[in-house]
Amino acid sequence: MLTLITGGSLSRERERTLTGLLAELVWYFAADLKAPRWIRTPDGVRCIGEVAA
């Protein structure tokens, strides 16, 4: 996709659309990487998936 954007073979409108989609995809994965994975409980540190709701 990056080759399409930088290659200049797309119309301006399609280039903007692909650039926006690529940015949203990067932001989505960056937010997932920054999400907390552990929580501190009275019993110690636990993985969030192990904590009973």
N, C-alpha and C positions, 0 to 999 in steps of 0.2 A: 504494500500500500504506500509506503514511504517513497518508493521509486515513482509511483504514479503522481504523487504530490509534487515531488522535486523535479520530475522529468519535464514538466510543462506540457504534457500531452492532454491535459484535461481542461475543460472550460472553467472559468473563474468560479461559477456557482458550484460545480461539482468539487472543485478543489477546496472551497470553503466548507462544504458539507463533510468531506472526508477528513479534513483537518479538525473540525469540531468533534466528529465521532472518535477520532484517534485520541484527542485530548480527554474526552469523557472516559474512554477506556483506561487511559493512564491514571486519571484521577480515581476511578473506581478501584483499581488494583492498589494504588498508593494508600487509599483509605483502609482497605482490607489489611494491608501490611502494618498500618499504624494502630489497628484495633487491639484493645487489651486482650491478652490470652490467659492471664492468671488473676486471681483475686486473693487477697489476704483475709483469712478467716481465723477465728479463735483457735482452730486446730492446726493452723499453718497455711502455707501458700498452696492453693489448689488451682487446677486448670478450670476455666470457666465452665466447660462442659461437664465437669464432675460435681459442681455445686447444685444441690437440690433447690428448686425454686419454691 
